[in-house]
Amino acid sequence: MPVKNPDTSISFTMLQFPQKIRKCITGLSSSYLEGTELKPQHLKYVAVIAFCDGISQKDLAEKTLMDKSSVSYMVKELTDLGLVYNSGSGKVSSLRLTEEGRRAAVLAWTIGDLLEERIMSCMAPEERQQFVASVRKIVARVDELNSEFDDVDS
């Protein structure tokens, strides 16, 4: 069996890409967040809650692709920081941003724009559009493949 060169293997690149991009995003985000109490992992939660005012923890888990316990932990952190409050009652959560949380959401979007520019600066605008279109195709295919395993998780 021939051995694949990891420098030219698409499958090897696909395996490395998530870790490499996560490391880069975390490092850059951390540098932008210096002097705040926010952590890079807070950003996506604040952004989603801002966009989906009144979202439940269950829906937040679906939108962030995180498990319920991770979301619960993150909501507690954001609540303790004074960024999020729960306007729901009983077991039904309705997450909303405080005024400070809205400022954090603006910061999250600003950092998102900065990350996009820093990471994608190696591509011309047309290449960026092609890349995004390709990633959307891959995500759609991955969603199709994952649907085959949905019954396995239950």
PyMOL commands that set and color helices and strands:
alter all, ss='L'
color gray80, all
select helices_A, chain A and resi 10-32+40-51+57-64+68-80+99-120+125-147+150-153
alter helices_A, ss='H'
color red, helices_A
select strands_A, chain A and resi 84-86+95-97
alter strands_A, ss='S'
color yellow, strands_A
deselect
rebuild
show_as cartoon
